[in-house]
Each structure stands twice: as structure tokens, then as C-alpha cells.
Amino acid sequence: MDIAIHQSNKKVSVSDDAFGAEFNEALVHQLVVSYMSGGRAGTKAQKSRSTASGGGAKPWRQKGTGRARAGTIRSPIWRSGGVTFAATPRDYSKKINKKMYRVGMRSLVSELVRQQRLILIDKLGVSEPKTAAMHKRLNELGVDDALILTDGLDSNVYLAARNIPNIQVMDVAIVDPLSLVKQKHVVIDQAALKKLEERLS
């Protein structure tokens, strides 16, 4: 299949397998959930009665004191005792097979092409790290909410775009499903498109 370059008569041929796949909503949802789950720290922790320090000796004898029986001062009903249902560190990550991930990414990118949300450009053309220059270029493209994919991290593009709301710059080699989904448009140059095609193949 061919993808037209924005504001140009030229077209770039790409693989049908990578950019012409059917949309699998369930699989794309699974990819996004898996990515977001992997980003959760899961480091919340509290001390239970078994992990709280102290409490090795029985506070008083079982019978004859007139008080309720007690086995440890670290009981949850005691002051400075352990927490009843203590939170423990946990791993929230959800496993996705490599083949499933690749198929899901193909499905997602193909849907972006069908919805005309993937904007292919010859070159971004920002030669200096100036926000005004990036604003001008984005206005030419007609986008105000976009993910810009580059082949390698271009410092000029990154610095020029970092103060603009709803604009994100990312190396195409590390692009993730969430970033592709949450932005209205994806702006990509020819070099980055070829690398994306290699990654999806």
C-alpha cells in the first residue's frame, strides 16, 4: 500500500502487513492495559502483626488478672500494633507475548492510517530549538494535538516542542501503544516510518 506525504504529490510504499492490518479492538485494549499496568510501582507496604517489631513476650499471664487475655502487644487492636489487612508490595504487570504485541501494534498503526490520523511528512524542518519555529511548522501541518515520531532523538525538535501543550516527541524505536492512542495525530517523517515498518514486520 501507499501512504501520501502531507502537502505533496509523492507517495511512499509500505508493507500491507504492517500498515494494512485489520483493527482488533480487544487486542489493542489489552496492549494499552498491559503497558499502563507495567508502569505501576506497586510499592505500597504496611506492617502486619507478624512484621511489626516487638511483641515477642505475652503481656500478662492468661488467667487471674481480671483483664482480657492477650498474646502480643502487636495485635491490630492495640496502639502501635500491626495493620489488620496490611498492604504488601505487588507486581501489577500483565504479560503480553511478543507476537501478540506485534500484531496489536500493527492493528493500531493501521487504524491510524485508515482514520487519516497518521501524517507522513518529508522532514519536520526545525533546524533550531525554538518554540516559535515548531509552532509555525505545526500550524502548516494543521495539528495542535500530536505525537511526533523521529528516527533517533532530535534535540532541536525535542527542545522546540517541550513547552507546547499536547505535543509529545518520541523516538520511533521506543514508541508505545498508549502514546499512539492518546494523541489525536501522529506526525512521522520518512526515516522514522521505515524504522517503524521494520519494527512491525
N, C-alpha and C positions, 0 to 999 in steps of 0.2 A: 504494500500500500504506500501511498504518497502523502506527505504532510506539507502543506503550503507554508512558506516563510512569510511572516507577517509583513504586509505592505510591500510585497514583491511578487513577481510572476513566477519565481522559481519554486520548485518543489524538491523535497528530499525523500528518497525511497527508504522505507524502513521495513522491518520484518513484520509480516502479518501475525506471527505467533506472539510477538511482544506487544504490538500496538493494535491488534485487531481481535483480541480475545473477547469472549462473552462475559458479561458482567455477572459476577457471583456475589450477591449482596451479603449472604450469610458468611462466606469466607472472608470478605473484606472486613466485616464486623468483627470476626474472630481475630484478624490481624491487628486491628486497632485496639481491641480489648487486651490482647496479649502484650502489645507494646506499652500500653498505659500501666498494666499490672506490673510489668518488669521495672517500671520507674518508681514504684512504691518502695519506701525504705523498709517498712515492717520492723522497725527497731524499738517500738514501744515495749516497755517492760516494767513490771511491778514485782514486789517481793511477796511471795505466798508465806504461809506459816512455816513451811519447810525451809525456805531460803532466808527468812528474817533472822538476824543474829540474836543469840541468847536463847533462853527458854529451855535449856537442857535439863534443869532440875525441876521437879514438881514443886509448885509454890508453897503448898502446905499439905499435911497428911490428908488422906482420903476421908477419914471419919473423925468425928469428935470435936470439930472446931465450930460447928454451927453455920459455917459458910458453905456455899455451893462447891461441889467438887471441881477441881481444876488440875489439868495435867501440864499446862505450859503457859507461860506469860506471853507467848507469841500467838495465842488464839486470836482469830479475827474480831472477837467481841471485846478484846482488851485494847486499852490505849497503847499505841505503838506496836500493835500486833500486825500479823501479816494480812494481806488483802484476800478476801474470800475467793473471788474468781480472778486471780491475778493475770494480767496481760503478759504474754510471753512473746519474744521475737519470733517472727514468722516470715516465710518466703511467699510472696504473692504471685511470683512469676508463673506464667502458663506456657507450656511447651508448644511450639509450632514446628512441625517438620520442615526441613529446607525446601522440599518440593512443594508443600502447601504454601509456604511463604512466597516462593517464586510465582506460583500460579495466581495467588491473591494479588501480588503486586502488578502482574500483567493485566489482570482484570481491572484493577483500579486505574492504571495508566490508560488503558484502552477506553474506559468510560470517560476519562478526562478529555481524550481526543474526540470522542463522539459528541460530548457536550460543548465542544469548542472552548474548553477551559484551559487547554494546553496551547500556549502561544510560543511558536517557534520563531526565533529571530536569528539573523546572520551573526550579529555581535551586539552586545549591550552598549558598547561605545561610551563608557565612563572612564576617562583617562586620568582623572584626578579625584581624590577623596572629598568631593564637595556635594553636600546635600542638595543644593540648588540644581546641580547637573543631573543628579538622579531624579529629582522631581520633574525636570524637563523631559527626560527620557521616558519616564513612566506616563507622563501626560501624552506623549507621542504614541505610546502603546495603548492608551486608553484604559489603564488599570490603576486601582488605588488600594487593592487588597490582593497581594500576590506573594507567592513563593518563588524566589529567583534561584535557579539551579545553575551552578557554574562547574566547569571542569577544573577541579582544584580550587582552593580558597583564594579568590582575588581580593587582595587587601583594599584596593581602591573601591571596588563595588561594595564590600562589607562596610567600610567606614562611611561611604556616602549614603548607605541605606539604613544604618542602625538607628538613626533618630527619626525615621519616618514611621508613623503608626501603621500597623497591619502589613508591613513589608518585612519579609524574612529572607535572608540569604543563606544558602546551604550548598556544601559540596555534594555533587550528584552521587558520589561514591558512598555517602553515608545517609542518603535521604531515607526517611522512614514513612510508614503508612499514615500516621497521624498528621504529619506536616503536609502531605499531599491532600488530605481530606479537608483540613480546617481552613485552608486559604481558598479564596474564590477563583483565582487564576494561578497557573504555574507557567512562569516565563523561563524558557530554556534556550540556550544557544546550540549551534550545530555540533560543536565539540562535546558538549555535555549530553546531547541527545544520543550520539554514537556510544558514549560510555554507558548511558542508561540502557541502551539496546543490548550491549554486551552483558550487562548485569542481569537483564531479564531473560536472556537466551539460555 
